[in-house]
Amino acid sequence: MKNAIVQLCLVIIGVSSIHAVRLLQTSSFHLRMYPANGADRVWAIQGKDSIEMMNVNGEYILRSINPGHWQVVVEGNQPYHDDRFDISDVKPGTDMDLGEVRLRK
């Protein structure tokens, strides 16, 4: 019985370690929208994958993403125009602040 408990503990430690290493390799970024209600939706795109960014009072946040090249697409509400911009290199384990996006009329 003791041997089974020790093996179970070792498996739990191993699985926890794998997940901890994976979290260290993921990144995140956020941006602020001006005006805060000027965009309907904001998307982050990497290759063929797209993720809708979560809006919290005009601040858009995306967590646990893969490092690399990303593109952000803003779908503006009327009278604002849609916008698109590139994020050239998201490094592993970083939280990037992309600053403020001012929408054009």
N, C-alpha and C positions, 0 to 999 in steps of 0.2 A: 504494500500500500504506500509506503514511504517513497519507493522508487517511482510510482505513478504520479505522486504529487510533485516530486522533483522534476520529472519530465514535463508535466503540465506547466509548471512555473517557467521552465526553460523555453517552452514553445511560446508562452505569453510574452516573455522578454524578447524573443526573436521577432515576433510579429510586431511588437511595439517599436523595436529598433528600425525595422524596415519602413514603417509608416513615418517615423521621425525623420529619417533620411530623405524620404520623398517630400515631406513638407519643407525641408531646407532647400530643395531644388526648385520649388515653385515660386512664382512671383505674383505681384499684384500691382495695379495702378488705379489712380483715381483722378478725376478732373472736376472742375466747377463750371457750371453753365451760367452765362449771363445773357439775357434774363433767366431766372431760375425756371420759369414755366415756358420758356421759348422752344423747348424741344419736346416732341412727342415720345420718341424712343432714341436710344443710343446703342449702337452695336459695336462690338469688337470682333474683328475678323483676322484669323490666321490661317492662311492656305484655304482649305475648303471648309474649315470650321468657323462657325459664327456663334457669338454669345451675346445676349441682350444684357446690357449693364444695368445694375440696380440703381434707382434714383432715390436719394434721401435729401429732400429739400434743395434740389438743384445741384447736389453733388453726386456724381456717378462713380460707382465703385465696382471693381472687378477683382476678385480674389482667387487665389489658387490657380493661376494660369501657367502655361508652359512658357519658358523663356524663348526669345527669338523676335522676329519681325511681326508687328501687329499693325492693323489699320483700324481706325475708329471712324464710324459713319454716324452722323447726326441727322435725324429726320426732324426738321424744324416745323413748328406750328406756323400757321399764317399770322403775320406777314413775313416771317423769317424764312430764309432759304436753307436748304439742306447743305451740309458741309461734310468734308472727308479729309482726313489727314493721317500721315504715317507716323508710327513710333518705330524708329529704326532698329533699336537693339535693347530688348528687355533682358537684363542679366538675371541669372538664377539667384533666388533668395532676396530679391530687392522689392521695395515698395516705392514705386515711382509716383511723384506728384507731377501731373501734366499741366498744372496751372489752370488758368481760366480760359474758357472758350467763349468768345463774343460772337454771337450770331448776327449775320448781316440781314438787313431788311431788303 
